[in-house]
Amino acid sequence: MTMKKTMGKRLLSGATSALLAVTYGLPSGMALSAKADSTATDGLPIMDQPYEESMWFRNNPLGVAGDFHLFAFDQITTRQHINGNVAAPKLVVAHEGGLPASPNQDMGRLLSVVSEEIDWTDVAPTMLDWRTGSNPDDLSLNHLTDFMFPQSYEIWGNDTPERQQWQGMPPAPVTIPANTRVQVPYPTNLMDDNNPKYTGVNVFYGKKSDYENGTIDHYMKLRSEKRDDAYIGHTSDDFINFSALKSHYEKMSEDYSKMNSTVDIIDDKIELAPSGTNVLNLKADELGALPNKVDVTGINLVDGAYKDDQVFIVNIDLQGQPEVEFHPAWTFYAIDGTVQKLDEESATYGGTNIL
Protein backbone atom coordinates (compact mmCIF):
# COMPACT_ATOMS: atom_id res chain seq x y z
CA MET A 1 0.00 0.00 0.00
CA THR A 2 1.37 3.42 -0.94
CA MET A 3 0.04 6.44 0.91
CA LYS A 4 0.61 9.92 -0.44
CA LYS A 5 0.38 12.98 1.74
CA THR A 6 -2.96 14.66 1.22
CA MET A 7 -4.32 15.53 4.65
CA GLY A 8 -1.30 15.49 6.99
CA LYS A 9 -2.54 13.04 9.57
CA ARG A 10 -5.00 11.29 7.34
CA LEU A 11 -7.80 8.87 7.67
CA LEU A 12 -6.63 5.53 6.33
CA SER A 13 -8.75 2.66 5.22
CA GLY A 14 -7.25 -0.44 3.74
CA ALA A 15 -6.79 -1.29 0.10
CA THR A 16 -6.18 -5.02 -0.12
CA SER A 17 -5.27 -5.28 3.56
CA ALA A 18 -8.73 -4.28 4.78
CA LEU A 19 -7.55 -2.26 7.75
CA LEU A 20 -11.02 -0.93 8.44
CA ALA A 21 -12.88 -4.07 7.44
CA VAL A 22 -14.24 -4.55 10.95
CA THR A 23 -16.20 -1.32 10.69
CA TYR A 24 -18.24 -2.49 7.75
CA GLY A 25 -21.27 -4.72 7.79
CA LEU A 26 -23.30 -5.76 4.80
CA PRO A 27 -26.44 -3.63 4.65
CA SER A 28 -29.58 -4.96 6.27
CA GLY A 29 -31.57 -3.21 3.55
CA MET A 30 -31.23 -0.72 0.74
CA ALA A 31 -33.27 2.30 -0.23
CA LEU A 32 -35.26 1.68 -3.36
CA SER A 33 -34.70 4.95 -5.20
CA ALA A 34 -32.75 5.19 -8.43
CA LYS A 35 -35.01 7.91 -9.82
CA ALA A 36 -34.34 11.57 -10.48
CA ASP A 37 -36.40 14.71 -11.06
CA SER A 38 -34.33 16.04 -13.97
CA THR A 39 -33.32 14.66 -17.35
CA ALA A 40 -30.28 15.40 -19.49
CA THR A 41 -30.27 16.22 -23.21
CA ASP A 42 -30.03 12.50 -24.00
CA GLY A 43 -33.19 11.75 -22.02
CA LEU A 44 -31.38 9.95 -19.22
CA PRO A 45 -31.86 11.04 -15.59
CA ILE A 46 -29.68 13.47 -13.69
CA MET A 47 -29.27 12.21 -10.15
CA ASP A 48 -30.39 15.24 -8.17
CA GLN A 49 -31.27 13.64 -4.84
CA PRO A 50 -28.55 13.05 -2.20
CA TYR A 51 -26.59 9.84 -2.70
CA GLU A 52 -27.55 8.84 0.84
CA GLU A 53 -31.18 8.58 -0.29
CA SER A 54 -30.38 6.34 -3.25
CA MET A 55 -30.50 2.57 -3.50
CA TRP A 56 -26.69 2.41 -3.66
CA PHE A 57 -26.04 3.85 -0.18
CA ARG A 58 -24.93 1.12 2.23
CA ASN A 59 -24.88 3.14 5.46
CA ASN A 60 -21.40 2.21 6.61
CA PRO A 61 -19.37 4.20 9.16
CA LEU A 62 -17.39 6.17 6.57
CA GLY A 63 -20.53 7.41 4.88
CA VAL A 64 -20.55 8.14 1.15
CA ALA A 65 -16.84 7.52 0.55
CA GLY A 66 -17.07 4.13 2.23
CA ASP A 67 -19.26 2.84 -0.60
CA PHE A 68 -16.48 3.20 -3.17
CA HIS A 69 -13.30 1.21 -3.71
CA LEU A 70 -11.51 4.38 -4.82
CA PHE A 71 -12.83 7.79 -3.79
CA ALA A 72 -11.06 11.05 -4.64
CA PHE A 73 -11.95 14.68 -4.14
CA ASP A 74 -10.26 15.74 -7.39
CA GLN A 75 -8.83 12.97 -9.61
CA ILE A 76 -8.29 9.22 -9.77
CA THR A 77 -5.54 7.97 -12.10
CA THR A 78 -5.51 4.23 -12.70
CA ARG A 79 -2.35 2.52 -13.87
CA GLN A 80 -3.33 -1.03 -12.99
CA HIS A 81 -6.36 -3.26 -12.51
CA ILE A 82 -8.36 -2.81 -9.30
CA ASN A 83 -11.41 -4.65 -8.10
CA GLY A 84 -14.14 -2.17 -7.40
CA ASN A 85 -16.04 1.02 -8.12
CA VAL A 86 -14.76 4.59 -8.31
CA ALA A 87 -15.99 8.10 -7.53
CA ALA A 88 -14.21 11.34 -8.41
CA PRO A 89 -14.67 14.53 -10.40
CA LYS A 90 -12.08 13.30 -12.93
CA LEU A 91 -11.02 9.78 -13.91
CA VAL A 92 -7.79 9.24 -15.87
CA VAL A 93 -7.45 5.74 -17.36
CA ALA A 94 -3.72 5.32 -17.97
CA HIS A 95 -3.14 1.60 -18.40
CA GLU A 96 -3.88 -1.12 -20.91
CA GLY A 97 -6.36 -2.92 -18.69
CA GLY A 98 -9.13 -0.38 -19.16
CA LEU A 99 -11.43 0.96 -16.49
CA PRO A 100 -10.35 -0.18 -13.02
CA ALA A 101 -13.85 -1.12 -11.91
CA SER A 102 -13.68 -4.67 -13.18
CA PRO A 103 -14.04 -7.41 -10.58
CA ASN A 104 -14.10 -10.98 -11.84
CA GLN A 105 -17.01 -12.05 -9.65
CA ASP A 106 -20.43 -10.70 -8.71
CA MET A 107 -19.94 -7.79 -6.31
CA GLY A 108 -23.58 -6.85 -5.86
CA ARG A 109 -24.94 -3.48 -6.98
CA LEU A 110 -22.08 -1.00 -6.89
CA LEU A 111 -22.13 2.42 -8.55
CA SER A 112 -19.30 4.40 -10.16
CA VAL A 113 -19.54 8.20 -10.39
CA VAL A 114 -17.50 10.69 -12.43
CA SER A 115 -18.82 14.24 -12.32
CA GLU A 116 -16.56 16.27 -14.64
CA GLU A 117 -14.31 14.35 -17.04
CA ILE A 118 -12.99 10.97 -18.14
CA ASP A 119 -9.55 11.10 -19.76
CA TRP A 120 -9.03 7.92 -21.81
CA THR A 121 -5.31 8.06 -22.53
CA ASP A 122 -3.48 6.63 -25.54
CA VAL A 123 -2.46 3.47 -23.68
CA ALA A 124 -6.01 2.61 -22.59
CA PRO A 125 -7.84 -0.05 -24.65
CA THR A 126 -10.04 0.52 -27.67
CA MET A 127 -12.21 -1.89 -29.61
CA LEU A 128 -13.20 -2.34 -33.27
CA ASP A 129 -16.86 -1.70 -34.02
CA TRP A 130 -17.41 -3.86 -37.11
CA ARG A 131 -20.62 -2.04 -38.02
CA THR A 132 -19.05 1.39 -38.29
CA GLY A 133 -15.34 0.64 -38.70
CA SER A 134 -14.65 2.95 -35.75
CA ASN A 135 -12.37 2.28 -32.78
CA PRO A 136 -14.25 3.48 -29.71
CA ASP A 137 -12.77 3.47 -26.23
CA ASP A 138 -13.57 0.15 -24.55
CA LEU A 139 -15.05 0.63 -21.09
CA SER A 140 -15.71 -2.82 -19.65
CA LEU A 141 -17.33 -2.94 -16.23
CA ASN A 142 -16.95 -6.71 -16.13
CA HIS A 143 -19.25 -7.72 -13.22
CA LEU A 144 -20.45 -4.21 -12.39
CA THR A 145 -23.30 -2.42 -14.14
CA ASP A 146 -24.14 1.04 -12.78
CA PHE A 147 -22.40 4.29 -13.73
CA MET A 148 -23.27 8.00 -13.49
CA PHE A 149 -21.44 10.23 -16.00
CA PRO A 150 -20.89 14.00 -16.24
CA GLN A 151 -23.91 16.06 -17.24
CA SER A 152 -21.91 17.54 -20.12
CA TYR A 153 -21.68 14.07 -21.75
CA GLU A 154 -24.39 12.48 -23.87
CA ILE A 155 -25.20 8.78 -23.87
CA TRP A 156 -27.02 7.12 -26.77
CA GLY A 157 -27.72 3.66 -28.07
CA ASN A 158 -25.51 2.09 -30.75
CA ASP A 159 -25.23 4.17 -33.92
CA THR A 160 -25.34 2.16 -37.13
CA PRO A 161 -24.82 3.62 -40.61
CA GLU A 162 -26.82 2.61 -43.65
CA ARG A 163 -25.36 -0.69 -44.84
CA GLN A 164 -25.94 -3.69 -47.08
CA GLN A 165 -26.67 -7.20 -45.78
CA TRP A 166 -27.18 -10.36 -47.80
CA GLN A 167 -30.39 -12.06 -46.81
CA GLY A 168 -32.73 -14.77 -48.04
CA MET A 169 -32.32 -17.73 -50.37
CA PRO A 170 -30.91 -17.15 -52.83
CA PRO A 171 -28.99 -14.39 -50.97
CA ALA A 172 -29.78 -10.88 -52.14
CA PRO A 173 -28.50 -7.52 -50.91
CA VAL A 174 -30.85 -5.71 -48.54
CA THR A 175 -30.34 -2.11 -47.46
CA ILE A 176 -30.44 -1.70 -43.67
CA PRO A 177 -31.33 1.93 -42.88
CA ALA A 178 -29.15 4.07 -40.66
CA ASN A 179 -30.08 4.40 -37.00
CA THR A 180 -28.23 7.39 -35.68
CA ARG A 181 -29.89 8.22 -32.37
CA VAL A 182 -31.34 5.55 -30.10
CA GLN A 183 -32.67 6.33 -26.65
CA VAL A 184 -30.99 4.24 -23.95
CA PRO A 185 -33.62 2.77 -21.60
CA TYR A 186 -33.41 3.42 -17.86
CA PRO A 187 -32.58 0.90 -16.59
CA THR A 188 -30.89 -0.66 -19.57
CA ASN A 189 -29.00 -3.89 -20.22
CA LEU A 190 -25.33 -4.03 -21.15
CA MET A 191 -25.25 -7.49 -22.71
CA ASP A 192 -26.28 -8.12 -26.31
CA ASP A 193 -28.30 -11.28 -25.61
CA ASN A 194 -31.71 -10.46 -27.10
CA ASN A 195 -32.74 -8.55 -24.00
CA PRO A 196 -35.43 -6.05 -25.04
CA LYS A 197 -33.74 -3.33 -22.96
CA TYR A 198 -30.47 -3.67 -24.85
CA THR A 199 -29.62 -0.83 -27.24
CA GLY A 200 -25.90 -0.72 -26.65
CA VAL A 201 -24.48 2.26 -24.80
CA ASN A 202 -22.24 4.86 -26.42
CA VAL A 203 -20.81 7.55 -24.17
CA PHE A 204 -19.90 10.76 -26.01
CA TYR A 205 -17.39 13.11 -24.39
CA GLY A 206 -19.70 16.05 -25.00
CA LYS A 207 -22.75 16.52 -27.20
CA LYS A 208 -23.44 13.93 -29.86
CA SER A 209 -23.98 16.70 -32.41
CA ASP A 210 -20.27 17.51 -32.14
CA TYR A 211 -19.50 13.98 -33.32
CA GLU A 212 -22.01 14.17 -36.15
CA ASN A 213 -20.30 17.35 -37.31
CA GLY A 214 -16.97 15.54 -37.26
CA THR A 215 -15.27 17.71 -34.64
CA ILE A 216 -14.56 14.79 -32.29
CA ASP A 217 -13.29 11.48 -33.62
CA HIS A 218 -13.85 9.00 -30.80
CA TYR A 219 -16.35 7.98 -28.16
CA MET A 220 -16.70 5.22 -25.54
CA LYS A 221 -18.62 1.95 -25.65
CA LEU A 222 -19.88 0.61 -22.33
CA ARG A 223 -20.30 -3.10 -21.66
CA SER A 224 -20.64 -5.57 -18.79
CA GLU A 225 -20.65 -9.32 -18.14
CA LYS A 226 -23.86 -9.08 -16.10
CA ARG A 227 -27.39 -9.44 -17.44
CA ASP A 228 -28.87 -7.45 -14.57
CA ASP A 229 -30.57 -4.11 -15.06
CA ALA A 230 -27.90 -1.42 -15.49
CA TYR A 231 -28.56 2.09 -14.24
CA ILE A 232 -26.73 4.50 -16.56
CA GLY A 233 -27.28 8.24 -16.23
CA HIS A 234 -25.73 11.49 -15.05
CA THR A 235 -24.55 12.81 -11.72
CA SER A 236 -24.84 16.25 -10.10
CA ASP A 237 -23.49 18.17 -7.11
CA ASP A 238 -26.76 17.40 -5.34
CA PHE A 239 -25.97 13.68 -5.68
CA ILE A 240 -22.29 13.72 -4.61
CA ASN A 241 -20.69 17.06 -3.79
CA PHE A 242 -16.98 16.31 -3.80
CA SER A 243 -15.94 19.74 -2.50
CA ALA A 244 -18.29 19.54 0.47
CA LEU A 245 -17.24 15.96 1.21
CA LYS A 246 -13.58 16.98 1.20
CA SER A 247 -14.27 19.38 4.07
CA HIS A 248 -16.32 16.71 5.82
CA TYR A 249 -13.61 14.06 5.62
CA GLU A 250 -10.82 16.49 6.51
CA LYS A 251 -12.68 17.15 9.76
CA MET A 252 -13.32 13.42 10.26
CA SER A 253 -9.64 12.71 9.68
CA GLU A 254 -8.65 15.41 12.13
CA ASP A 255 -11.06 14.09 14.77
CA TYR A 256 -9.79 10.52 14.30
CA SER A 257 -6.17 11.59 14.52
CA LYS A 258 -6.79 13.13 17.94
CA MET A 259 -8.08 9.88 19.42
CA ASN A 260 -5.89 8.05 21.89
CA SER A 261 -4.91 4.45 21.22
CA THR A 262 -7.08 1.88 22.95
CA VAL A 263 -5.40 -1.21 21.47
CA ASP A 264 -1.85 -2.19 20.58
CA ILE A 265 0.05 -4.90 18.70
CA ILE A 266 1.19 -7.37 21.35
CA ASP A 267 2.81 -10.68 20.38
CA ASP A 268 1.70 -10.13 16.76
CA LYS A 269 -1.92 -9.76 17.84
CA ILE A 270 -4.51 -6.98 18.21
CA GLU A 271 -7.38 -7.82 20.57
CA LEU A 272 -10.48 -5.69 20.01
CA ALA A 273 -13.01 -4.65 22.61
CA PRO A 274 -16.44 -6.06 21.67
CA SER A 275 -18.20 -2.68 21.62
CA GLY A 276 -17.46 0.93 20.86
CA THR A 277 -14.42 2.40 19.12
CA ASN A 278 -11.06 0.63 19.00
CA VAL A 279 -8.15 2.89 17.99
CA LEU A 280 -4.60 2.02 16.93
CA ASN A 281 -2.22 4.95 16.34
CA LEU A 282 0.90 4.39 14.25
CA LYS A 283 3.64 6.62 12.85
CA ALA A 284 5.23 6.42 9.44
CA ASP A 285 8.76 5.94 10.80
CA GLU A 286 7.74 2.88 12.82
CA LEU A 287 5.88 0.98 10.11
CA GLY A 288 9.01 -0.85 8.96
CA ALA A 289 9.53 -2.32 12.43
CA LEU A 290 6.00 -3.71 12.74
CA PRO A 291 5.41 -7.43 12.31
CA ASN A 292 4.19 -8.15 8.81
CA LYS A 293 1.63 -10.75 9.92
CA VAL A 294 -0.79 -9.66 12.63
CA ASP A 295 -3.95 -11.38 13.91
CA VAL A 296 -6.84 -9.01 14.64
CA THR A 297 -9.21 -10.83 17.00
CA GLY A 298 -12.57 -10.14 18.59
CA ILE A 299 -14.55 -8.83 15.65
CA ASN A 300 -18.10 -8.72 17.00
CA LEU A 301 -19.70 -10.42 14.01
CA VAL A 302 -22.76 -12.57 14.69
CA ASP A 303 -24.91 -14.13 11.96
CA GLY A 304 -23.37 -11.83 9.36
CA ALA A 305 -24.02 -8.61 11.28
CA TYR A 306 -21.64 -6.41 13.26
CA LYS A 307 -22.83 -5.83 16.82
CA ASP A 308 -22.65 -3.18 19.56
CA ASP A 309 -21.37 -0.37 17.32
CA GLN A 310 -17.92 -1.91 17.20
CA VAL A 311 -15.46 0.15 15.14
CA PHE A 312 -11.74 -0.31 14.45
CA ILE A 313 -9.78 2.80 13.44
CA VAL A 314 -6.14 2.75 12.37
CA ASN A 315 -4.52 6.20 12.33
CA ILE A 316 -1.19 6.58 10.55
CA ASP A 317 0.69 9.83 11.10
CA LEU A 318 2.60 10.42 7.85
CA GLN A 319 4.95 12.80 9.69
CA GLY A 320 5.15 15.10 6.70
CA GLN A 321 6.49 12.42 4.39
CA PRO A 322 5.18 12.78 0.81
CA GLU A 323 4.92 9.01 0.28
CA VAL A 324 4.79 6.07 2.67
CA GLU A 325 4.94 2.32 1.89
CA PHE A 326 2.95 -0.06 4.09
CA HIS A 327 2.18 -3.65 3.10
CA PRO A 328 0.62 -5.41 6.09
CA ALA A 329 -0.71 -8.96 5.99
CA TRP A 330 -3.35 -8.87 8.70
CA THR A 331 -5.81 -11.67 9.40
CA PHE A 332 -9.18 -10.85 10.95
CA TYR A 333 -11.05 -13.19 13.32
CA ALA A 334 -14.65 -12.99 14.52
CA ILE A 335 -15.38 -13.54 18.20
CA ASP A 336 -16.18 -17.18 17.47
CA GLY A 337 -12.68 -17.66 16.04
CA THR A 338 -13.65 -17.92 12.38
CA VAL A 339 -11.40 -16.19 9.89
CA GLN A 340 -12.98 -13.31 8.01
CA LYS A 341 -11.73 -13.77 4.48
CA LEU A 342 -11.42 -10.42 2.77
CA ASP A 343 -9.59 -11.09 -0.46
CA GLU A 344 -9.03 -8.36 -2.99
CA GLU A 345 -12.40 -8.80 -4.68
CA SER A 346 -14.80 -9.94 -1.96
CA ALA A 347 -13.61 -7.04 0.20
CA THR A 348 -14.85 -4.63 -2.43
CA TYR A 349 -18.43 -5.06 -1.26
CA GLY A 350 -17.60 -6.20 2.26
CA GLY A 351 -15.99 -2.88 2.99
CA THR A 352 -12.58 -1.65 1.96
CA ASN A 353 -11.80 1.55 0.17
CA ILE A 354 -9.02 4.05 -0.44
CA LEU A 355 -9.80 7.63 0.54
C-alpha positions as CSV (number, residue, x, y, z in Angstrom):
1,M,0.0,0.0,0.0
2,T,1.4,3.4,-0.9
3,M,0.0,6.4,0.9
4,K,0.6,9.9,-0.4
5,K,0.4,13.0,1.7
6,T,-3.0,14.7,1.2
7,M,-4.3,15.5,4.7
8,G,-1.3,15.5,7.0
9,K,-2.5,13.0,9.6
10,R,-5.0,11.3,7.3
11,L,-7.8,8.9,7.7
12,L,-6.6,5.5,6.3
13,S,-8.8,2.7,5.2
14,G,-7.3,-0.4,3.7
15,A,-6.8,-1.3,0.1
16,T,-6.2,-5.0,-0.1
17,S,-5.3,-5.3,3.6
18,A,-8.7,-4.3,4.8
19,L,-7.6,-2.3,7.7
20,L,-11.0,-0.9,8.4
21,A,-12.9,-4.1,7.4
22,V,-14.2,-4.6,10.9
23,T,-16.2,-1.3,10.7
24,Y,-18.2,-2.5,7.7
25,G,-21.3,-4.7,7.8
26,L,-23.3,-5.8,4.8
27,P,-26.4,-3.6,4.7
28,S,-29.6,-5.0,6.3
29,G,-31.6,-3.2,3.6
30,M,-31.2,-0.7,0.7
31,A,-33.3,2.3,-0.2
32,L,-35.3,1.7,-3.4
33,S,-34.7,5.0,-5.2
34,A,-32.8,5.2,-8.4
35,K,-35.0,7.9,-9.8
36,A,-34.3,11.6,-10.5
37,D,-36.4,14.7,-11.1
38,S,-34.3,16.0,-14.0
39,T,-33.3,14.7,-17.3
40,A,-30.3,15.4,-19.5
41,T,-30.3,16.2,-23.2
42,D,-30.0,12.5,-24.0
43,G,-33.2,11.8,-22.0
44,L,-31.4,9.9,-19.2
45,P,-31.9,11.0,-15.6
46,I,-29.7,13.5,-13.7
47,M,-29.3,12.2,-10.1
48,D,-30.4,15.2,-8.2
49,Q,-31.3,13.6,-4.8
50,P,-28.6,13.0,-2.2
51,Y,-26.6,9.8,-2.7
52,E,-27.6,8.8,0.8
53,E,-31.2,8.6,-0.3
54,S,-30.4,6.3,-3.2
55,M,-30.5,2.6,-3.5
56,W,-26.7,2.4,-3.7
57,F,-26.0,3.9,-0.2
58,R,-24.9,1.1,2.2
59,N,-24.9,3.1,5.5
60,N,-21.4,2.2,6.6
61,P,-19.4,4.2,9.2
62,L,-17.4,6.2,6.6
63,G,-20.5,7.4,4.9
64,V,-20.5,8.1,1.2
65,A,-16.8,7.5,0.5
66,G,-17.1,4.1,2.2
67,D,-19.3,2.8,-0.6
68,F,-16.5,3.2,-3.2
69,H,-13.3,1.2,-3.7
70,L,-11.5,4.4,-4.8
71,F,-12.8,7.8,-3.8
72,A,-11.1,11.1,-4.6
73,F,-12.0,14.7,-4.1
74,D,-10.3,15.7,-7.4
75,Q,-8.8,13.0,-9.6
76,I,-8.3,9.2,-9.8
77,T,-5.5,8.0,-12.1
78,T,-5.5,4.2,-12.7
79,R,-2.4,2.5,-13.9
80,Q,-3.3,-1.0,-13.0
81,H,-6.4,-3.3,-12.5
82,I,-8.4,-2.8,-9.3
83,N,-11.4,-4.7,-8.1
84,G,-14.1,-2.2,-7.4
85,N,-16.0,1.0,-8.1
86,V,-14.8,4.6,-8.3
87,A,-16.0,8.1,-7.5
88,A,-14.2,11.3,-8.4
89,P,-14.7,14.5,-10.4
90,K,-12.1,13.3,-12.9
91,L,-11.0,9.8,-13.9
92,V,-7.8,9.2,-15.9
93,V,-7.4,5.7,-17.4
94,A,-3.7,5.3,-18.0
95,H,-3.1,1.6,-18.4
96,E,-3.9,-1.1,-20.9
97,G,-6.4,-2.9,-18.7
98,G,-9.1,-0.4,-19.2
99,L,-11.4,1.0,-16.5
100,P,-10.3,-0.2,-13.0
101,A,-13.9,-1.1,-11.9
102,S,-13.7,-4.7,-13.2
103,P,-14.0,-7.4,-10.6
104,N,-14.1,-11.0,-11.8
105,Q,-17.0,-12.0,-9.6
106,D,-20.4,-10.7,-8.7
107,M,-19.9,-7.8,-6.3
108,G,-23.6,-6.8,-5.9
109,R,-24.9,-3.5,-7.0
110,L,-22.1,-1.0,-6.9
111,L,-22.1,2.4,-8.6
112,S,-19.3,4.4,-10.2
113,V,-19.5,8.2,-10.4
114,V,-17.5,10.7,-12.4
115,S,-18.8,14.2,-12.3
116,E,-16.6,16.3,-14.6
117,E,-14.3,14.4,-17.0
118,I,-13.0,11.0,-18.1
119,D,-9.5,11.1,-19.8
120,W,-9.0,7.9,-21.8
121,T,-5.3,8.1,-22.5
122,D,-3.5,6.6,-25.5
123,V,-2.5,3.5,-23.7
124,A,-6.0,2.6,-22.6
125,P,-7.8,0.0,-24.7
126,T,-10.0,0.5,-27.7
127,M,-12.2,-1.9,-29.6
128,L,-13.2,-2.3,-33.3
129,D,-16.9,-1.7,-34.0
130,W,-17.4,-3.9,-37.1
131,R,-20.6,-2.0,-38.0
132,T,-19.1,1.4,-38.3
133,G,-15.3,0.6,-38.7
134,S,-14.6,2.9,-35.7
135,N,-12.4,2.3,-32.8
136,P,-14.2,3.5,-29.7
137,D,-12.8,3.5,-26.2
138,D,-13.6,0.2,-24.5
139,L,-15.1,0.6,-21.1
140,S,-15.7,-2.8,-19.7
141,L,-17.3,-2.9,-16.2
142,N,-17.0,-6.7,-16.1
143,H,-19.2,-7.7,-13.2
144,L,-20.4,-4.2,-12.4
145,T,-23.3,-2.4,-14.1
146,D,-24.1,1.0,-12.8
147,F,-22.4,4.3,-13.7
148,M,-23.3,8.0,-13.5
149,F,-21.4,10.2,-16.0
150,P,-20.9,14.0,-16.2
151,Q,-23.9,16.1,-17.2
152,S,-21.9,17.5,-20.1
153,Y,-21.7,14.1,-21.7
154,E,-24.4,12.5,-23.9
155,I,-25.2,8.8,-23.9
156,W,-27.0,7.1,-26.8
157,G,-27.7,3.7,-28.1
158,N,-25.5,2.1,-30.7
159,D,-25.2,4.2,-33.9
160,T,-25.3,2.2,-37.1
161,P,-24.8,3.6,-40.6
162,E,-26.8,2.6,-43.7
163,R,-25.4,-0.7,-44.8
164,Q,-25.9,-3.7,-47.1
165,Q,-26.7,-7.2,-45.8
166,W,-27.2,-10.4,-47.8
167,Q,-30.4,-12.1,-46.8
168,G,-32.7,-14.8,-48.0
169,M,-32.3,-17.7,-50.4
170,P,-30.9,-17.1,-52.8
171,P,-29.0,-14.4,-51.0
172,A,-29.8,-10.9,-52.1
173,P,-28.5,-7.5,-50.9
174,V,-30.9,-5.7,-48.5
175,T,-30.3,-2.1,-47.5
176,I,-30.4,-1.7,-43.7
177,P,-31.3,1.9,-42.9
178,A,-29.2,4.1,-40.7
179,N,-30.1,4.4,-37.0
180,T,-28.2,7.4,-35.7
181,R,-29.9,8.2,-32.4
182,V,-31.3,5.5,-30.1
183,Q,-32.7,6.3,-26.6
184,V,-31.0,4.2,-23.9
185,P,-33.6,2.8,-21.6
186,Y,-33.4,3.4,-17.9
187,P,-32.6,0.9,-16.6
188,T,-30.9,-0.7,-19.6
189,N,-29.0,-3.9,-20.2
190,L,-25.3,-4.0,-21.2
191,M,-25.3,-7.5,-22.7
192,D,-26.3,-8.1,-26.3
193,D,-28.3,-11.3,-25.6
194,N,-31.7,-10.5,-27.1
195,N,-32.7,-8.5,-24.0
196,P,-35.4,-6.0,-25.0
197,K,-33.7,-3.3,-23.0
198,Y,-30.5,-3.7,-24.8
199,T,-29.6,-0.8,-27.2
200,G,-25.9,-0.7,-26.6
201,V,-24.5,2.3,-24.8
202,N,-22.2,4.9,-26.4
203,V,-20.8,7.6,-24.2
204,F,-19.9,10.8,-26.0
205,Y,-17.4,13.1,-24.4
206,G,-19.7,16.0,-25.0
207,K,-22.7,16.5,-27.2
208,K,-23.4,13.9,-29.9
209,S,-24.0,16.7,-32.4
210,D,-20.3,17.5,-32.1
211,Y,-19.5,14.0,-33.3
212,E,-22.0,14.2,-36.1
213,N,-20.3,17.3,-37.3
214,G,-17.0,15.5,-37.3
215,T,-15.3,17.7,-34.6
216,I,-14.6,14.8,-32.3
217,D,-13.3,11.5,-33.6
218,H,-13.9,9.0,-30.8
219,Y,-16.4,8.0,-28.2
220,M,-16.7,5.2,-25.5
221,K,-18.6,2.0,-25.6
222,L,-19.9,0.6,-22.3
223,R,-20.3,-3.1,-21.7
224,S,-20.6,-5.6,-18.8
225,E,-20.6,-9.3,-18.1
226,K,-23.9,-9.1,-16.1
227,R,-27.4,-9.4,-17.4
228,D,-28.9,-7.5,-14.6
229,D,-30.6,-4.1,-15.1
230,A,-27.9,-1.4,-15.5
231,Y,-28.6,2.1,-14.2
232,I,-26.7,4.5,-16.6
233,G,-27.3,8.2,-16.2
234,H,-25.7,11.5,-15.0
235,T,-24.6,12.8,-11.7
236,S,-24.8,16.2,-10.1
237,D,-23.5,18.2,-7.1
238,D,-26.8,17.4,-5.3
239,F,-26.0,13.7,-5.7
240,I,-22.3,13.7,-4.6
241,N,-20.7,17.1,-3.8
242,F,-17.0,16.3,-3.8
243,S,-15.9,19.7,-2.5
244,A,-18.3,19.5,0.5
245,L,-17.2,16.0,1.2
246,K,-13.6,17.0,1.2
247,S,-14.3,19.4,4.1
248,H,-16.3,16.7,5.8
249,Y,-13.6,14.1,5.6
250,E,-10.8,16.5,6.5
251,K,-12.7,17.2,9.8
252,M,-13.3,13.4,10.3
253,S,-9.6,12.7,9.7
254,E,-8.6,15.4,12.1
255,D,-11.1,14.1,14.8
256,Y,-9.8,10.5,14.3
257,S,-6.2,11.6,14.5
258,K,-6.8,13.1,17.9
259,M,-8.1,9.9,19.4
260,N,-5.9,8.1,21.9
261,S,-4.9,4.5,21.2
262,T,-7.1,1.9,23.0
263,V,-5.4,-1.2,21.5
264,D,-1.9,-2.2,20.6
265,I,0.1,-4.9,18.7
266,I,1.2,-7.4,21.4
267,D,2.8,-10.7,20.4
268,D,1.7,-10.1,16.8
269,K,-1.9,-9.8,17.8
270,I,-4.5,-7.0,18.2
271,E,-7.4,-7.8,20.6
272,L,-10.5,-5.7,20.0
273,A,-13.0,-4.6,22.6
274,P,-16.4,-6.1,21.7
275,S,-18.2,-2.7,21.6
276,G,-17.5,0.9,20.9
277,T,-14.4,2.4,19.1
278,N,-11.1,0.6,19.0
279,V,-8.1,2.9,18.0
280,L,-4.6,2.0,16.9
281,N,-2.2,4.9,16.3
282,L,0.9,4.4,14.2
283,K,3.6,6.6,12.8
284,A,5.2,6.4,9.4
285,D,8.8,5.9,10.8
286,E,7.7,2.9,12.8
287,L,5.9,1.0,10.1
288,G,9.0,-0.9,9.0
289,A,9.5,-2.3,12.4
290,L,6.0,-3.7,12.7
291,P,5.4,-7.4,12.3
292,N,4.2,-8.2,8.8
293,K,1.6,-10.7,9.9
294,V,-0.8,-9.7,12.6
295,D,-3.9,-11.4,13.9
296,V,-6.8,-9.0,14.6
297,T,-9.2,-10.8,17.0
298,G,-12.6,-10.1,18.6
299,I,-14.6,-8.8,15.6
300,N,-18.1,-8.7,17.0
301,L,-19.7,-10.4,14.0
302,V,-22.8,-12.6,14.7
303,D,-24.9,-14.1,12.0
304,G,-23.4,-11.8,9.4
305,A,-24.0,-8.6,11.3
306,Y,-21.6,-6.4,13.3
307,K,-22.8,-5.8,16.8
308,D,-22.6,-3.2,19.6
309,D,-21.4,-0.4,17.3
310,Q,-17.9,-1.9,17.2
311,V,-15.5,0.1,15.1
312,F,-11.7,-0.3,14.5
313,I,-9.8,2.8,13.4
314,V,-6.1,2.7,12.4
315,N,-4.5,6.2,12.3
316,I,-1.2,6.6,10.5
317,D,0.7,9.8,11.1
318,L,2.6,10.4,7.8
319,Q,5.0,12.8,9.7
320,G,5.2,15.1,6.7
321,Q,6.5,12.4,4.4
322,P,5.2,12.8,0.8
323,E,4.9,9.0,0.3
324,V,4.8,6.1,2.7
325,E,4.9,2.3,1.9
326,F,2.9,-0.1,4.1
327,H,2.2,-3.7,3.1
328,P,0.6,-5.4,6.1
329,A,-0.7,-9.0,6.0
330,W,-3.3,-8.9,8.7
331,T,-5.8,-11.7,9.4
332,F,-9.2,-10.8,10.9
333,Y,-11.0,-13.2,13.3
334,A,-14.7,-13.0,14.5
335,I,-15.4,-13.5,18.2
336,D,-16.2,-17.2,17.5
337,G,-12.7,-17.7,16.0
338,T,-13.7,-17.9,12.4
339,V,-11.4,-16.2,9.9
340,Q,-13.0,-13.3,8.0
341,K,-11.7,-13.8,4.5
342,L,-11.4,-10.4,2.8
343,D,-9.6,-11.1,-0.5
344,E,-9.0,-8.4,-3.0
345,E,-12.4,-8.8,-4.7
346,S,-14.8,-9.9,-2.0
347,A,-13.6,-7.0,0.2
348,T,-14.9,-4.6,-2.4
349,Y,-18.4,-5.1,-1.3
350,G,-17.6,-6.2,2.3
351,G,-16.0,-2.9,3.0
352,T,-12.6,-1.7,2.0
353,N,-11.8,1.6,0.2
354,I,-9.0,4.1,-0.4
355,L,-9.8,7.6,0.5
